[in-house]
Amino acid sequence: MLTNIIVWIILGAIAGWIASMIMGRNAQMGALANIVVGIIGAIIGGWIMSAMGGPGVTGFNIPSLLVSILGAVVLLFLVGLVRR
């Protein structure tokens, strides 16, 4: 169980960091924010992919990372809309 938590944190950090660079918010976010955005992004991305009939986050692999980045980008976009 501890390994799963560590994998979620690592995947979240990487996905959140890449998504923040894509959305141009890398300077505004710290490491903790990247982890939180990445983990929530993995949940959102998994939901989006399952709604489209595809696999969600299946583990620590490239397809799961891409799904997490997709969800994190969507999350940052929605947060940007709310903040305006």
QUIZICOR-V494755 format. One record per pair of residues at least 24 apart in sequence whose ideal C-beta (glycine too) atoms are under 10 Angstrom apart, sorted by the first residue. I is the first residue (numbers start at 1). J is the second residue. D is the distance in whole Angstrom. If there is no record, write none. Layout:
i: <I,I>
j: <J,J>
d: <D,D>
This chain:
i: <3,4,4,6,7,7,7,8,8,8,8,8,8,8,9,9,9,10,10,10,11,11,11,11,11,11,11,11,11,11,11,11,11,11,12,12,12,12,12,12,12,12,12,12,13,13,13,14,14,14,14,14,14,15,15,15,15,15,15,15,15,15,15,15,15,15,15,15,15,16,16,16,16,16,16,16,16,17,17,18,18,18,18,18,18,19,19,19,19,19,19,19,19,19,19,19,20,20,20,21,22,22,22,22,22,23,23,23,23,23,23,23,23,24,24,25,25,25,29,34,36,36,37,37,37,37,37,37,37,38,38,38,38,38,38,39,39,39,40,40,40,40,40,41,41,41,41,41,41,41,41,41,41,42,42,42,42,42,42,42,43,43,43,44,44,44,44,44,44,44,44,45,45,45,45,45,45,45,46,46,47,47,48>
j: <60,59,60,60,59,60,64,35,38,39,42,57,60,68,35,38,39,35,38,60,35,38,39,41,42,57,59,60,61,64,65,67,68,69,36,37,38,39,40,41,42,43,68,72,37,38,39,38,60,65,68,69,72,39,40,41,42,45,57,64,65,66,67,68,69,70,71,72,73,40,41,42,68,69,72,75,76,69,72,65,66,68,69,72,73,45,68,69,70,71,72,73,74,75,76,77,72,73,76,69,69,72,73,76,77,72,73,74,75,76,77,79,80,76,80,76,79,80,76,72,72,75,68,71,72,73,75,76,79,65,68,69,71,72,75,68,71,72,68,71,72,74,75,67,68,69,70,71,72,73,74,75,76,67,68,69,70,71,72,75,68,71,75,68,70,71,72,73,74,75,78,69,70,71,72,73,74,75,70,71,71,74,74>
d: <10,10,10,10,8,5,10,9,9,6,7,9,9,10,6,9,8,9,9,7,9,7,8,10,7,8,9,6,9,7,6,10,6,10,7,8,3,4,8,8,7,10,7,8,9,6,9,7,10,6,8,8,10,8,10,6,6,8,10,9,6,9,9,4,5,9,8,5,9,9,7,9,8,9,5,9,9,10,9,8,10,9,5,8,9,10,8,5,8,8,3,5,9,8,6,9,8,9,7,10,7,9,6,8,10,9,6,10,9,4,7,9,7,9,10,6,9,8,9,9,10,10,10,9,5,9,6,7,9,9,6,8,9,5,9,8,9,9,10,7,7,10,6,9,5,7,7,4,3,7,7,5,8,7,4,9,9,6,8,10,9,7,9,9,8,4,8,9,6,6,9,7,5,3,7,9,7,9,10,7,8,10,7>
